[in-house]
Amino acid sequence: MWPYLTICKEVVSQQDGRCCKDHPKLGHCAPGKDDDPNGGKCWTYCITKCSKGGLCKKLSGGRHVCHCYC
């Protein structure tokens, strides 16, 4: 029964709309600062809905945006 619950939690997490996506609406982020589990804006935004948190992802052209893990 427990493995079933774990799988269901992951599926619900991914269907939230926040997980597995970039979030440019949060504005520019700084790697090492905004993806810090201790208060970084990307991490904080993502961890509330995505169990693995998030990071400050580098895009082409050198821009950085928050990305929530799957």
Secondary structure, DSSP 4 states (H G I P E B T S, - for coil): -HHHHHHHHHHHHHTTSSTTSEEGGG----TTTTT-TTT-HHHHHHHTTSTT-EEEEEPGGG-EEEEE--
